[in-house]
């Protein structure tokens, strides 16, 4: 397996049984010692998000891929840029959920199908940036607790409802989509603000 880190050839994994996830984690730890964090990962030419890395690469043997390219960035710069991007995106979520729920509950539900896909894409980016910030700050999501609920569990629940909504979208079940948006997704969109505020506070603490 070819390993490239910021355009420089890296060392292949010593453990032949390591997964792609294990290799990325090991590289991430070395980069953290240098004050840098992973910004992007490519596996065989395809970009892999932080969420995909956990879900799809944890059990994938490193020997099963040919190329692993990693791009890193100064940790503090990465955290600040990610938080700024999150804060630009965040205000859209609760309002978008509420407005889309009204569309799906109206007499013209078809008008909401394309905007919902856009909403799901925005939320995907938001979760990815939150995970990136948490990793950069060395704060495992299972240990980050908001209102007695870990952020990892929050994201698992959120993913479940987003999957339900996606399935409802495929069969054009506008009633279910409206209910999910109003009763499940909109409240969780508001909860995102607490998660972001906590991450921002932690980022500021790390710079003191």
Kinemage of the C-alpha trace (Angstrom):
@kinemage 1
@onewidth
@group {chain A} dominant
@subgroup {mainchain}
@vectorlist {calphas} color= white
{ca unk a 1} P 0.000 0.000 0.000
{ca unk a 2} L 1.271 3.443 -0.962
{ca unk a 3} L 0.954 6.044 1.796
{ca unk a 4} L 1.252 9.776 1.066
{ca unk a 5} L 1.025 12.444 3.776
{ca unk a 6} L 0.893 16.052 2.540
{ca unk a 7} L 2.534 14.957 -0.688
{ca unk a 8} L 5.389 13.130 1.046
{ca unk a 9} L 5.772 9.371 0.943
{ca unk a 10} L 4.913 7.846 4.322
{ca unk a 11} L 5.682 4.499 5.878
{ca unk a 12} L 3.298 1.584 5.270
{ca unk a 13} L 1.671 0.050 8.372
{ca unk a 14} L 3.866 -2.244 10.449
{ca unk a 15} L 0.897 -4.411 11.430
{ca unk a 16} L -0.139 -6.477 8.409
{ca unk a 17} L -3.562 -7.076 10.007
{ca unk a 18} L -4.288 -3.377 10.508
{ca unk a 19} L -7.452 -1.887 9.052
{ca unk a 20} L -7.518 1.301 6.990
{ca unk a 21} L -9.092 2.980 10.023
{ca unk a 22} L -6.230 1.800 12.272
{ca unk a 23} L -3.630 3.169 9.842
{ca unk a 24} L -5.338 6.563 9.636
{ca unk a 25} L -5.618 6.729 13.433
{ca unk a 26} L -1.910 5.913 13.828
{ca unk a 27} L -0.960 8.593 11.306
{ca unk a 28} L -3.313 11.035 13.039
{ca unk a 29} L -1.563 10.487 16.369
{ca unk a 30} L 1.846 11.226 14.844
{ca unk a 31} L 0.488 14.363 13.213
{ca unk a 32} L -1.051 15.512 16.515
{ca unk a 33} L 2.406 15.390 18.077
{ca unk a 34} L 3.415 17.914 15.421
{ca unk a 35} L 0.430 20.172 16.143
{ca unk a 36} L -1.360 19.083 12.993
{ca unk a 37} L -4.636 17.273 12.299
{ca unk a 38} L -5.977 15.275 9.399
{ca unk a 39} L -8.054 17.432 7.081
{ca unk a 40} L -8.802 14.990 4.243
{ca unk a 41} L -8.419 11.291 3.490
{ca unk a 42} L -8.436 9.611 0.088
{ca unk a 43} L -8.570 5.861 -0.384
{ca unk a 44} L -7.655 4.667 -3.888
{ca unk a 45} L -8.443 8.100 -5.274
{ca unk a 46} L -11.830 8.448 -3.578
{ca unk a 47} L -12.402 10.991 -0.782
{ca unk a 48} L -13.520 9.441 2.509
{ca unk a 49} L -15.378 11.514 5.099
{ca unk a 50} L -14.727 11.190 8.816
{ca unk a 51} L -18.078 9.415 9.204
{ca unk a 52} L -17.322 6.999 6.354
{ca unk a 53} L -13.907 6.323 7.841
{ca unk a 54} L -15.541 5.018 11.021
{ca unk a 55} L -18.415 3.183 9.348
{ca unk a 56} L -16.767 1.707 6.246
{ca unk a 57} L -13.035 1.511 6.965
{ca unk a 58} L -12.947 0.080 10.488
{ca unk a 59} L -13.076 -3.503 9.214
{ca unk a 60} L -11.429 -2.961 5.819
{ca unk a 61} L -7.897 -4.442 5.766
{ca unk a 62} L -5.177 -1.983 4.784
{ca unk a 63} L -3.865 -4.685 2.464
{ca unk a 64} L -7.099 -4.410 0.450
{ca unk a 65} L -6.285 -0.920 -0.832
{ca unk a 66} L -3.498 0.405 -3.046
{ca unk a 67} L -3.217 4.076 -2.100
{ca unk a 68} L -3.879 6.096 1.032
{ca unk a 69} L -3.455 9.852 0.672
{ca unk a 70} L -3.757 12.104 3.723
{ca unk a 71} L -3.779 15.890 3.874
{ca unk a 72} L -3.193 17.639 7.194
{ca unk a 73} L -3.423 21.171 8.505
{ca unk a 74} L -2.330 23.119 11.546
{ca unk a 75} L -4.732 21.996 14.287
{ca unk a 76} L -5.737 25.404 15.609
{ca unk a 77} L -6.336 26.725 12.103
{ca unk a 78} L -8.391 23.647 11.190
{ca unk a 79} L -10.532 23.930 14.329
{ca unk a 80} L -11.245 27.624 13.815
{ca unk a 81} L -12.096 27.193 10.130
{ca unk a 82} L -14.370 24.223 10.850
{ca unk a 83} L -16.185 26.084 13.632
{ca unk a 84} L -16.719 29.095 11.380
{ca unk a 85} L -18.174 26.833 8.691
{ca unk a 86} L -20.436 25.141 11.237
{ca unk a 87} L -21.666 28.484 12.563
{ca unk a 88} L -22.525 29.614 9.025
{ca unk a 89} L -24.529 26.436 8.426
{ca unk a 90} L -26.163 25.992 11.823
{ca unk a 91} L -28.883 28.709 11.713
{ca unk a 92} L -30.343 27.175 8.557
{ca unk a 93} L -31.187 23.807 10.077
{ca unk a 94} L -34.090 24.329 12.528
{ca unk a 95} L -35.881 26.763 10.222
{ca unk a 96} L -35.333 24.540 7.182
{ca unk a 97} L -36.790 21.535 9.046
{ca unk a 98} L -39.855 23.492 10.149
{ca unk a 99} L -40.484 25.032 6.727
{ca unk a 100} L -40.047 21.705 4.939
{ca unk a 101} L -42.443 20.020 7.369
{ca unk a 102} L -45.085 22.579 6.357
{ca unk a 103} L -44.428 21.875 2.672
{ca unk a 104} L -44.844 18.109 3.107
{ca unk a 105} L -48.035 18.697 5.113
{ca unk a 106} L -49.435 20.999 2.425
{ca unk a 107} L -51.326 20.232 -0.778
{ca unk a 108} L -48.081 20.449 -2.800
{ca unk a 109} L -45.718 18.025 -1.027
{ca unk a 110} L -43.711 17.343 -4.209
{ca unk a 111} L -42.147 20.788 -3.847
{ca unk a 112} L -40.279 19.586 -0.763
{ca unk a 113} L -38.435 16.577 -2.182
{ca unk a 114} L -35.468 18.412 -3.728
{ca unk a 115} L -35.029 20.855 -0.784
{ca unk a 116} L -34.970 17.868 1.595
{ca unk a 117} L -32.010 16.370 -0.281
{ca unk a 118} L -30.234 19.713 0.105
{ca unk a 119} L -31.038 19.740 3.834
{ca unk a 120} L -29.641 16.222 4.286
{ca unk a 121} L -26.434 17.265 2.493
{ca unk a 122} L -26.031 20.311 4.770
{ca unk a 123} L -26.502 18.153 7.861
{ca unk a 124} L -23.963 15.629 6.594
{ca unk a 125} L -21.341 18.383 6.278
{ca unk a 126} L -22.206 19.709 9.728
{ca unk a 127} L -21.737 16.296 11.378
{ca unk a 128} L -18.470 15.765 9.524
{ca unk a 129} L -17.124 19.125 10.723
{ca unk a 130} L -18.193 18.428 14.310
{ca unk a 131} L -16.371 15.105 14.213
{ca unk a 132} L -13.309 16.776 12.699
{ca unk a 133} L -13.223 19.397 15.474
{ca unk a 134} L -13.748 16.780 18.200
{ca unk a 135} L -10.916 14.661 16.786
{ca unk a 136} L -8.609 17.666 16.531
{ca unk a 137} L -9.332 18.521 20.172
{ca unk a 138} L -8.845 14.847 21.120
{ca unk a 139} L -12.384 14.628 22.491
{ca unk a 140} L -14.048 11.273 21.668
{ca unk a 141} L -17.706 11.819 20.806
{ca unk a 142} L -18.755 9.061 23.215
{ca unk a 143} L -17.241 11.134 26.035
{ca unk a 144} L -18.754 14.441 24.919
{ca unk a 145} L -22.076 14.613 26.794
{ca unk a 146} L -24.844 17.182 26.280
{ca unk a 147} L -27.946 16.952 28.513
{ca unk a 148} L -27.026 13.416 29.694
{ca unk a 149} L -26.680 12.219 26.088
{ca unk a 150} L -23.352 11.566 24.385
{ca unk a 151} L -22.840 13.265 21.031
{ca unk a 152} L -22.056 9.856 19.557
{ca unk a 153} L -25.488 8.569 20.641
{ca unk a 154} L -27.095 11.797 19.420
{ca unk a 155} L -25.542 11.307 15.982
{ca unk a 156} L -26.566 7.627 15.914
{ca unk a 157} L -30.185 8.607 16.636
{ca unk a 158} L -30.000 11.395 14.082
{ca unk a 159} L -28.659 9.029 11.426
{ca unk a 160} L -31.537 6.654 12.119
{ca unk a 161} L -34.145 9.362 11.533
{ca unk a 162} L -32.330 10.669 8.457
{ca unk a 163} L -32.339 7.141 7.028
{ca unk a 164} L -36.067 6.844 7.762
{ca unk a 165} L -36.639 10.169 6.038
{ca unk a 166} L -34.563 9.091 3.032
{ca unk a 167} L -36.626 5.907 2.705
{ca unk a 168} L -39.816 7.966 2.980
{ca unk a 169} L -38.448 10.248 0.274
{ca unk a 170} L -37.895 7.289 -2.071
{ca unk a 171} L -41.535 6.208 -1.807
{ca unk a 172} L -42.785 9.806 -1.643
{ca unk a 173} L -44.427 9.331 1.753
{ca unk a 174} L -44.964 13.030 2.414
{ca unk a 175} L -46.957 12.418 5.619
{ca unk a 176} L -44.084 10.523 7.247
{ca unk a 177} L -41.544 13.065 5.994
{ca unk a 178} L -43.543 15.911 7.495
{ca unk a 179} L -43.836 14.112 10.843
{ca unk a 180} L -40.126 13.250 10.965
{ca unk a 181} L -39.099 16.801 10.124
{ca unk a 182} L -41.429 18.399 12.656
{ca unk a 183} L -41.122 15.990 15.591
{ca unk a 184} L -37.678 14.374 15.228
{ca unk a 185} L -35.344 16.406 13.038
{ca unk a 186} L -36.298 19.981 13.974
{ca unk a 187} L -35.693 19.410 17.737
{ca unk a 188} L -32.370 17.744 16.943
{ca unk a 189} L -31.394 20.656 14.719
{ca unk a 190} L -31.843 22.950 17.716
{ca unk a 191} L -29.737 20.604 19.864
{ca unk a 192} L -26.854 21.014 17.392
{ca unk a 193} L -26.412 24.568 18.666
{ca unk a 194} L -25.531 23.228 22.137
{ca unk a 195} L -22.989 20.802 20.669
{ca unk a 196} L -21.333 23.545 18.640
{ca unk a 197} L -21.252 25.923 21.622
{ca unk a 198} L -19.543 23.236 23.700
{ca unk a 199} L -16.964 22.531 20.971
{ca unk a 200} L -16.275 26.242 20.590
{ca unk a 201} L -15.743 26.600 24.337
{ca unk a 202} L -13.339 23.651 24.322
{ca unk a 203} L -11.462 25.102 21.347
{ca unk a 204} L -11.022 28.403 23.188
{ca unk a 205} L -9.817 26.553 26.290
{ca unk a 206} L -7.179 24.737 24.243
{ca unk a 207} L -5.756 28.032 22.974
{ca unk a 208} L -5.219 29.514 26.455
